[in-house]
Amino acid sequence: MATTTSIPKHPLTARALNFDTATQKLNIHPSRPVPVPDPAKNDHLIHVKTTALCSRELVWPSLFPTSMFAENPEKQITPGYDVAGTVITAPPASPFQPGDEIYARTRPSRPGNCREYTIVRTQEMALKPKKLNWVEAATVPLSAITAWQALFEYAGVKELDDPNANGKRVLIVAAAGGVGVWLVQLARIAGLEVVAQVGSAKNDKFVRELGASETVNYKEESLKAWAEREGPVDVVFDLMGGKTLEDAWFSVKDGGTLISIFEPPEGRKPEGLKDKVVKNAFFIMEPNGQQLAEVSRLLNEGQCKAVLDSVWDFEDYEEAFKRLDGGHANGKIVIKVTE
């Protein structure tokens, strides 16, 4: 029979942040049962240090109830699907053992990680980069893996050293946000010429420091107008959807690539561009510990950096979500769950 190894015993109950769909309110439950890991599923029990929030995550249960509760029969809605923490128990064959410091993006089909103890699976996690503290580590997984998959699985860039990428121009919409800052950095490392859409002089400077060589301010110029002036690009990454995605069709070359993490691009194709041939895709990121380990290497080598907007104590979760819902965060919003 499979067993787990462990370091000092953990409590049977612990604090967890819960979302009540009936009242649409968040509250800290003081004594939720600590989850029980299943070694057969590669479960690890993690003592959570920090988690990061994701835009619109509190509406996911109502939009996608089947997938959200696939592994959550109690329908416990705990936000925060990024996590950084310490392994408490692990399957004996796992490469991650008790005491290891890890970080991960976990599947939303299970309760999230804004709780003192959580479950993370082998294939979701990587060792925490040595150069990052707990707060910085929580900013990375979702945003970095999403950017990695957009660039290397959908945009046609084969690898970081792909010689065919050199000189290609990419446009990143909402470049100062959580995913955007990672697309800017990874594209720069891969040798691409990065055009970043921003909304302020402050963010212009910010994304240029990360690796953008050109910017377009959406408050001053539409993507359509900018493309008419500067010429279309090889790849557009849409992180906004809506009217912005519609405009993105004008800014990508014929034969180019348009990728959205918000909605299918075909649904926003302008009437006048029905004959324009563009490879386009919508995708939802998949947690991937191996890709996260590659990001860890880049972080430890100093080739890129974590981008933190703000950090909040567990008890200040309401303020953290207000900041998130404001829509103007530069980087990720982190909650410190335990010291």
Disulfide bonds with the S-S distance in Angstrom:
none
